[in-house]
Amino acid sequence: MPYLCDVATVFPRHNYKQQEIFEGIKKYYEKYISNMKRIESIFNNTKVESRHLALEIEEYLIPRGFEEKNNLWKKNAIELGEKVVSKLLNKMNISPEEINLFSFNSVTGISVPSVDAFLINKMNFSPKVKRVPLFGLGCLSGVAGLHQSIDYLVGHPKENALFLSTEFCSLTLQLQDISVANIISAALFADGVAAVLLCGDESPLVSKSKMKFKAHDQLFFKDTNGVMGWDIIDSGFKIVLTDEVPTVAKDRVSPFIRDFLKNEQVPQSDIGAYLIHPGGPKILTAFEEALELQEKDLRYTLANLAKNGNMSSVSILSIMEDFLLSEKNDSSHTLMTAMGPGFSAQVSLWERL
């Protein structure tokens, strides 16, 4: 089975406390919303303490069209993408030419060609590197991108795969939208980029790897397309976020995870760490209740959410990096899961080395 070699995360240089962000957008929204105390309570209840943003707070109060927002996304995606890929390859002491598959994901901007093409030129990847751009899976993409790379490496055991995810959620802010969904989005989402290096079980990089892949599964929930996603409007990406998400997590995703573990003959008591995408406090509570977890079981997710906010697909990869930097626990089994637009979920089992 394939191996995970390492993970690297890079953030934009602007880092703000949650209260600073609220005070910044308050200057704009208090002209349209009378009950700013209610808005402040939404910010306070996210469990987010600080976030990294692509721009300074004041710049978000400038009205921008889709073209300008997307150009900012592209600029940041290329700059920080190059930075995080360089960081990861340097950690592993390998060159870009040793990468056989380059997968790229983002759900907060679009580019044709996709960002990986710009990095292949800038960083001298092999002209034979296989490109796989992803779009449309939202927060699920972090896990889905790993699984796609794993499936490729099963058939190409001597090769290496790079997965890059870049998310600049803050650039999707819709100033004119005072809906609850948009306010929650403004209070929860953040920016960051992450890169993961994986290898087949006959690659020389196996000796440097940190986790071994065991199994994965996925499930699509029919007739749930409107639960979460984006509406594409003249001013860009407009959040679709309903109150059904925690219910789906509890009633559909959690049984799916239980069945997965049962099929793999791994009791829940053998899971030493749950790496769950931090969709928000209500979603994490739903997982806690349905899977009978304690807060300590979600310690990596909760700590990352507090420190970085929800970075869409990047969050789960950042959580994995935090986990790999922590001390080993008694169990070697690690469970990773995320869900996203569709509505769908994916789960995987890993063994820490």
C-alpha positions, 0 to 999 in steps of 0.5 A: 500500500502507498505511504505518506511521506510528509506534509507542509503548510504555509499561511499568508502573512496577515494574521489576526485575532478573531476579535480584530476581524470582527471589529474590522468588518463591524465598520461596514456591517453596522450600517446595514445590521442593527443588532451587531451583538448578535453578529459578535456572538456568531464570531465568538461561538465559532471556536476560532481564536485567530486566522490568516488572511490574504489581505489586510482587514481594511482591504476587504471593505473595498467592493470588488468584482469577480475578476479582481477577486479571482486575480488576487486568488490566482496571484496568492495561489501561485506565490504561496503554492510555490513556497509550500511545495519548495518547503515540502520538497526541501524537507524530503530532500528531493527535486521536482523532477522526482514527482510523477503525479501532480494533483492540484485543488482549490474551490475558492478560485479558478484558472485555466490552465490550473495553478499546477501548470504555472508551478511546473514551469516555475519550478522545473518539474519534469515535462512528463509529470501527470497533472490532475486538477480538482474542483468542486468538492469543497472541504472534502477535497483535502481528503479526496485529493489524498485518496486519488493520489493513493489510487494512482500509486497503487497502480504505479508503486515505484512513483511519487505523487504531490498533492497541493491544495490552496484556499483563500476563502476570505476572497469570496466574502460578499459584502452586500450579503447580510444573510446568516450563511454569509456572516457565519462564513465571514466568522469561520473561514480563513486562508492557507495552502498545504502540500502532501507528498505520497509514494508507492510501496516500491519508491525509495521514499518509503524509508522516509515516510511517516504514515502507511495507508490502510484503506479508504471509502466514500459515499454520496448522499443522493438529493442533498445538492443544496446542503452546501456549496457555492452559487456563482454570481456576478461578484463571485462565489456566494456561500450556500450553507444550510442548517442541515449540515450537522444533521447530515454529519450525525445521521448519515456520515457517522454511520458510514464511518462506523460501517467502514471501521466494521468492514476493516475489522478495526474497533473504535477503541483502536483509533488513537486519533480522529482527524476530522475536518473542522466544519464548525462547532455544531458539526464537530458536536454532531460527530462527538455525539454520533460516534460517542467521542470525547473532546480529547479525541478531536484535540488536533481538529479543535486546536487547528480550528482555534489557531487557523479557522476553517481553511476549507480543503487545506484544514484537514492537511494542516491538521495532519501536519500537526498530528505528525509533529505530535508525540506518538500515542499508544495506537497506530491507527488514525482515522481521517474524514471530511465531507463536502458539496454533493453531498458526500463524505470520504474516510480513510485509515492510516498507520503511523510509523 
